[in-house]
Amino acid sequence: KDGGYRTIVGGTTFDDYSDHPRKLVNLPRYGISSTAAGRYQFIIKTWDALAKKLKLKDFSPENQDRAAIELIRERGALADVKAGRFEVAVKKVASIWASMPGAGYGQREVAMADLKKVYQKAGGALA
């Protein structure tokens, strides 16, 4: 499929990669509204800051990947990822993504063991 690059929080999708879809979605189950979109569920504020910093011209899959890597780098976790220190890296970036183990947003969090399995299945190496 599209690898989640067209996903809007709540499960809908968008078709135009020219910019973040900028759609506010009400999530009554969690008592929140969110603008999260794309493979890494960037909210508008985060995307705009990263797009400016990295001079990203659109919301293409390539630019979503670049922005996610920059978030990981900003948290000092990129070296941990490269060295296979998976749990250390996850703990450093947990507060960025609500579904990460220990994120603490009150939303569904993926268990560390389950996240590790997905990471390894995708080709991620562990130390």
C-alpha positions as CSV (number, residue, x, y, z in Angstrom):
1,K,0.0,0.0,0.0
2,D,1.3,3.5,0.7
3,G,3.1,2.7,4.0
4,G,1.0,5.0,6.0
5,Y,2.3,8.2,4.3
6,R,-1.3,9.2,3.4
7,T,-2.9,8.5,6.8
8,I,-4.8,11.1,8.8
9,V,-5.3,10.5,12.5
10,G,-8.5,8.5,13.0
11,G,-8.0,6.4,10.0
12,T,-8.9,8.5,6.9
13,T,-6.5,9.3,4.1
14,F,-5.5,12.2,1.9
15,D,-4.4,12.4,-1.7
16,D,-2.4,15.5,-2.1
17,Y,1.3,15.5,-1.0
18,S,1.8,19.2,-1.8
19,D,1.5,20.0,1.9
20,H,0.5,18.6,5.3
21,P,-3.3,18.1,5.0
22,R,-4.0,20.5,7.9
23,K,-7.2,18.8,9.0
24,L,-8.3,18.9,12.6
25,V,-9.9,15.6,13.6
26,N,-12.0,15.1,16.7
27,L,-11.1,12.0,18.6
28,P,-13.9,11.6,21.3
29,R,-12.5,8.3,22.5
30,Y,-9.5,10.1,23.8
31,G,-11.1,13.4,24.5
32,I,-8.8,15.3,22.1
33,S,-8.6,16.7,18.6
34,S,-5.5,16.3,16.5
35,T,-4.0,17.4,13.2
36,A,-1.7,14.4,13.1
37,A,-1.0,13.1,9.6
38,G,1.4,11.0,7.5
39,R,3.4,7.9,8.3
40,Y,4.8,9.6,11.5
41,Q,1.7,11.4,12.5
42,F,3.1,14.9,12.4
43,I,0.9,17.6,13.9
44,I,0.9,20.9,12.0
45,K,3.1,22.8,14.5
46,T,5.8,20.1,14.3
47,W,5.6,19.7,10.6
48,D,5.8,23.4,9.9
49,A,8.9,23.8,12.1
50,L,10.6,20.8,10.5
51,A,9.7,21.9,7.0
52,K,11.2,25.4,7.6
53,K,14.3,24.0,9.2
54,L,14.9,21.4,6.5
55,K,13.6,23.5,3.6
56,L,11.0,20.9,2.7
57,K,8.8,21.9,-0.2
58,D,6.0,19.2,0.2
59,F,4.7,16.4,2.4
60,S,6.0,13.7,0.1
61,P,7.0,10.3,1.6
62,E,10.7,11.2,1.2
63,N,10.2,14.5,3.1
64,Q,8.2,12.8,5.8
65,D,11.1,10.3,6.3
66,R,13.6,13.2,6.4
67,A,11.5,15.0,9.0
68,A,11.2,11.9,11.2
69,I,14.9,11.3,11.1
70,E,15.5,14.9,12.1
71,L,13.1,14.5,15.1
72,I,15.1,11.4,16.2
73,R,18.4,13.3,15.7
74,E,17.1,16.3,17.7
75,R,16.4,14.0,20.7
76,G,20.0,12.6,20.5
77,A,18.7,9.2,19.6
78,L,20.1,8.8,16.0
79,A,23.4,7.4,17.2
80,D,21.5,4.9,19.4
81,V,19.4,3.7,16.4
82,K,22.5,3.3,14.3
83,A,24.3,1.4,17.1
84,G,21.3,-0.9,17.6
85,R,20.5,0.5,21.1
86,F,16.8,0.2,20.4
87,E,15.3,0.6,23.9
88,V,17.5,3.6,24.7
89,A,16.5,5.3,21.4
90,V,12.8,4.6,22.0
91,K,13.0,6.1,25.5
92,K,14.6,9.3,24.1
93,V,11.9,9.8,21.5
94,A,8.8,8.4,23.4
95,S,7.3,11.8,24.1
96,I,7.2,12.7,20.4
97,W,4.8,9.9,19.4
98,A,1.8,9.1,21.6
99,S,1.8,5.4,20.8
100,M,5.4,4.9,21.9
101,P,5.9,2.9,25.2
102,G,6.0,5.3,28.1
103,A,4.7,8.3,26.0
104,G,2.2,9.2,28.7
105,Y,-0.4,10.9,26.6
106,G,-3.3,8.6,27.8
107,Q,-3.6,7.1,24.3
108,R,-3.0,3.5,23.3
109,E,0.8,2.7,23.7
110,V,2.5,-0.1,21.9
111,A,4.4,-2.4,24.2
112,M,8.2,-2.3,23.9
113,A,8.4,-6.0,23.0
114,D,5.8,-5.5,20.2
115,L,7.6,-2.4,18.9
116,K,10.9,-4.2,18.8
117,K,9.4,-7.1,16.8
118,V,8.1,-4.6,14.2
119,Y,11.5,-2.9,14.1
120,Q,13.3,-6.1,13.5
121,K,10.8,-7.3,10.9
122,A,11.5,-4.1,9.0
123,G,15.2,-4.8,9.0
124,G,16.3,-2.9,12.1
125,A,19.4,-4.3,13.9
126,L,19.8,-4.6,17.6
127,A,23.0,-4.4,19.6
